[in-house]
């Protein structure tokens, strides 16, 4: 049973209230009024977005005459502000960076304008976008509401030289039992080196991004198809215990506070032999200045009881329904997600900096392939991710490393705090999941 549009609307409104004590009224920072050739974009402060900001004036603005006013914020902050701004429909921001987590229920609440003009533009070439993203950014009405800026799945990154020195071979599609065994054997293989890095930092998008994929492949789920919470079910518990034990025994120092950035640094600096995380990390590991360039192997996301377990994620551009500059906003989205923009980045910054993971043509580009030895593994992971059926049972909402409802952000973050404490040795998985089960069922009851 799927949540009703009314339930989704109520939930999204509740999320907005939770995100801001001042309610959902739009705050300043946008620039929707005045110059028709000036748009406002609210986006996350990831490196790819920062490159975009630097390249806009001399390229997009010069070509179109459209000035872009950027507001750039850290991920947690930008999520809260986007929810406030778009739910109020004040039109102060024309475009925002949203993911395939938010776009479906933002669209259901009529907060977004469909991107028909972009999708139908032959120069944009929608058929070049990987089908998984087109599907995940399409609303229940069949209309497209987001265009990916870059996309990712998850896979296992490992030091080929370290495993070879130990006489170990990494399967192309490893199991979690194999990974745990290898982690124990390479722990201490080099001075100060640990066997594996796994996120332990609290947050639905931190520890629970990789952990939920482990839960899926162990046969667990946050909810069954009838919205019964399964947070303390045996499968969910076994996966969380496994993950916690692995990172405590063979994981990085300070694991309970390690997120994506910390694990990237650990892998780059030779402090860990393996890392399971986002495919988008590989570009940094293979960059010219990387100390581990050429030393990394790439395997698919480890499994237990499923054929695959990689996640699916994209930072995408979405247009506010209330924008009075939809023509200019559409032109910006078409440019920022275009093949031409990728080639611009390659010419200015190098192919390793291209916001990839979204276009078929990028993976078929010989220059990109040369700069990205991970390209085959990344493409396979993205194309084989299944947001509708990511585990061993039917689900009530779409999502691999998240549950596609507004309340999941708060729920996942709340439960993650207990899991992070268990990783730090300051609590137990059983206690964390018992509390999570109670909170999850209260939310599930609203959708029954």
N, C-alpha and C positions, 0 to 999 in steps of 0.2 A: 504494500500500500504506500503510495506516494503522499507527501504532505500537500494539503490543499493550498491554493493560491492565497486564501484568506489567512491560513495559519502561517504561511511564509511571510505575508505582509505584517502580521502581528509580531512575529519573531524578529523581523528586521527592524521594526520600530523599537522593540525592546532592546535590541543590540545598540541602537543609536543612543538611547537614553543611558544605557550602561556605560557607554564610552565617554560620555560627557555629562558632568553634573549640571551643566548649564543647558542641557537639552540639545536639540538638533538644529538650532538656528545657525545660519551661516555666519562665519567670522570673516573678517577682512582678509586681504591678500590676493584676491582675484582681481581681474580687470575686464569684466564682461561688458561694461558700458563704454561709450566713447568710440574710439577709432575702430571702424569695422575691419580694418586690416591688422588687428592686434588681438591675439588670443592668450588665454591663461591656462597653463598646464601645471597640475599638481602631481608630483611624482616622488618615488622612493629614491634614496641617495646611493643606489648601487653604482659600481664603477661604470657599467655600460651606459647608465643614464647621465653620469657626469661627462662622459665622452660626447654624448648627444648634445648636452648643453653647450659644450665648447664649440661644436661644429655647426650649430644652427644658424647663427647670424651670417656667417660667410658663405653659407650654402643655401639653406631653405629660404631664409629671408631675402637674400640677394636674388634668388631665382623667382620668388613669388611676390615679394613686397609685403609678406605677412610677418609681423613681429611676434615673437613668442616670449611671454613673460612666465618664467619658471618659478615655482615654489618647490623646493627640494627638502625633504624631511626624512629622518630615520624611519625604518619600517613600522615600528609600533605607533609612532606619532602620525605617520602619513595615513595609516589605516583608520585611525580615529578621526582625523580631519576629513578624509574622503567620505566616511560614513555620515558625518555631520553635514557636510556641504551638499552631498548628493541627495540625502533624504529630505533636506529642506527645499531643494529645487530652487534655490535663489539664483542660480545661473552665474555665480561669481567665477566659477572655474568651468572652462569649456571641455577640457580633456583631463583624464587622470590615469595613472598607472594602476590597473587592477589585475587581479589574478583570476585563474579559472575557478578559484574557490568563491570569490565574491560575485563575479559577473552573473551567474545564473539567477541568484535571488535578488540582485539589484535590478536585473531585467524584469523579473516577475513583479517587482514593485513599481515598475514604470519609471525608474530613475534614469534609465539609459535610452539613448536614441539608437535605432538600428543603423548599421553601417552599410546600407545598401549601395551607396554611391562608391564606396571603396571596393566592396566585394565585386561589383559589376564592372569596375574599371579594367579594361584589358591590359593596360600598362602595369597595373598592380599584380595581376595574374594570381587570383585566389587559388587556382588549382595547384600552384607551386607551394602553397602552405601545407605542411604535413597534416593529413586528415584528422589525426587525433586532436589537434588544436582547434581546427574548425568545428569539430563536433563538441568539444568542451566549452566553446565560447558561443554556442548557439542556444537561444532561449527555447522554452517549451512551445513558443509560437512558430518555431522554425526559422526565425530571423537571427542574423549574426549581430552580436553586440560587442565584440572585441576583436582586435587584431594583435597577434603576438609581436612583441618587440624581441624577446628571445625566449627559448624554451629549454626544458631540461627533463631528464629522468634521473634515476640514481643507478650507480654501479660501484663495483669494488675496484679501488686503485691500490696497486701493490708494487713494492720495489722488486723488480725482476732480478737485480744483481744479488740482493739479500737472499731471496728464495733459492736462487741457483747455487749460491755458496753453501747453503744448507742441504743441497740435494733435493729440494722440494719443487713440485710442479703445481701451478695453479690451474684448475680446470676452467674452461671457458664459461661454464655455468656451474659454479660451486654450490654446495649446500652449506648451511650455517654450521653444521657439525664439522665439515672440512675446514671452514674458515677458523673456527675455534681451535681446532687441532694445530693448524698452521700458526695461529697467533701465539700459542704456547711454545712452539719450536723456534720461532724467530725473536721472541722476547729476549732482549739482551744480546742480539746478534752483533750489534755494534755498540760502542760505549754510549750509555744513556738512551738507547733505543728501546721502545716498547713495541709490543706485537701489533696493536691496532689502535686506531682513533675512532671513537664513536661519540656523537654529541651527547652531552649530559646536562647541558644548560636548560633551566626551566623555560617553558614556552611551547605552545602548540606547534609552532613552526620551527622550534629548535629540537629538543630531545624527541618529541613525538613525531617529527617528520620521518626520520629513519625508523624509530621504534614501531610506529604503526604499520610500516611495511613488514616488519618482523612478525608482528601480531597477526597480520593477514596470512602470511605464509605458514604460521604455526596452526592455522585454523581458527583464529579468534576474530572478533569483530566488536566494534563499539555497540552496535545495535543489530538485532535480527530484523527480518523484513517486516515484522509487526511492531517495531519500535520498543521491543523489550531490551533493556540495557544488559550488556554482557561484559561489563568492565571487570568484574571479579570472577568470571567464568574460568574453568580450568585452562583453556587454551590461551586466553588473554594473560592469565597469571603465569603460565609456563614460559611464554615468550618474554614477558617483562623480567622474570627471574633470570632467564638465560642471558638477556641483554645486560642486565645489571651485573651478573656474575662475570661475564666476559670482560666488561670494561673495568670492573674492580680488580680482576686478576691480571689482565694483560693490556689494559688501556692506558691512555695518556695521563700524565700528572695533572692534577686539578680537574679531573673529568667532569665533576659535578657542575663546573662553571664553563665548560668548553662547548662552544657552538661551532658554526661553520667556519668563522674566521680563525678561531684558535686551532681547529683541526687542520685547516689549510696551512697555517704557519708551522704546525708540528710536522706535517708531511713535507713541506718545502725545506725545512731545516734538518731533515733526517732524524727526527726524534721518534718517528713511528714507521713501521714497515708496511702497514696497510691502513686503508681508510675507506669506509663505506659512506658515500654521501652523493651530492648532486653531480651530475655529469658536467655541469657548467664550471666546476672547479678545475677540470682538466686543462683548460686553456691557460690558466695561471701556472700550472705545474710544467707546461711545455713552453712557456714564454722564454725568450732569449736569455733573460737574466736569471732564470730559475736554476738553483743549484742541482735540482734533480731532473732537469730536462733530459729526455732520452732514457731515463732509468726506470720509468713507470710502465707497468703493464695494466691492462684494463679488462676486467671480467664482469659478467652480468651480475645483477643484484642476487645475493645468495638466497636460496630457497630451503624450505622444509617439506611442506605438504602441497605446494602449488607449483605450476610449471614456471611461473615468473613472479617477480615481486617488486619490480622497479616502480617508482612513483611517476606522476605526470604533473608538470608545473609550468606555467608561463606567466611572465610579467607582460601584460598586454595593455593596449590603449583602448579606453572606452570614452564615449562622449556623453556629457550630461544632457538629459532630455530637455532641460530648460535653457540650454545654450541658445543664444540668439545669433551665434556665429557658426552655425553648423557647416556651412560650406567651407569656410576657412579651416575649421577644426578637422573636417574630413580630409582636406588637402595635407594637413600636418600629419595625420595618422597614416595616410597613404605613403607619405615620404619616409616617416620614421620606421615603418615596417617593411620598406621596399628592398628589393634586390639592389637597386642603385645606392641606397644608403649603406648597405653592407660593403659594396665596392668602394664607396667613399672612405669608410673606416679603414678598409684594407690599404688604400692608397696613402692615407695620412698616418695611420697608426700601426699597420701590419695586420695580416690575416688572423693572428692569434687574438686580436682584440675585437674581432667581428662579433656582434651579438647574434650568435648562430642558434642552431637547435630548432629552427622553425621552417626553413625552406628546403625543398627537395634539391633545388639547383645548387645550393651551398654545398651539400654533401657530395655532389657530382663534380664540383669545381676542383681541378687538379692542384691549384695553388693552396686551397684550403686543406685538402687532403695531406699535402706535404707538411703544412704547418700544424696539423692536428692528427697525430697518429692514433688518436682515440676515436676518429670519426665513425668507423664502422660499428664499434661497440655502443657509441652514443646513439646513433641512428636506430640500431636494433632495439635498444632499451626503450626509446621513445615510441617507436612504432608497435612495440609489443605490450605497452602498458594498457591496461583495461580498466578505466575508471568506473564502469558499470558493474563489473564482476571481478573485483581485485582479490577475492579470497575464496574460501571453501563453501560459502553459503550466500544466499540472496541477501541483498542489502536494501534498505528503504530509501537511501539517498546516494547520489553519485559522489565518488571520491576515493582515492587510494590512500594517501597519507593524511586525509582529513575526511570528516563527514560533511557533506554539502548542505549544512544548515547554518544560519547566522550564529546560533548559540555555541557552536563548537569551539570558536576561538576562546571564549571564556572558560568553557568546560575543559578543553584540552590543557589550557594553561594552568588551571587549578589542579588537575590531577598530576600534571608534570612536576609540580613543586614537591609532591610527596615522592615521586620517582627519583628526582634529583637528590632528595635527602637520603634515599636508600642507596644511591650510588656513592654518596659521601659517607655512608656508614652511620647515618644519624636517624634512621628510621627503617621500616620494613616495607617491602613491596605489598604484602598482604594488607597492611593498614592503609597504604596509599590507595589501593584499588577498592577497598571496602568503602572508603569515603567517596571515591569517584563513582562507584556504582549507585550510591544514593542520589548524588547530584545528577548523574546521567539519566536515571529513571524519571526524575521530576521533569526533565526536558522531554523525554520520550513520551510521557503521558499527554503532553500538549499536542502531539502529532497523531495520537491514536484516533 
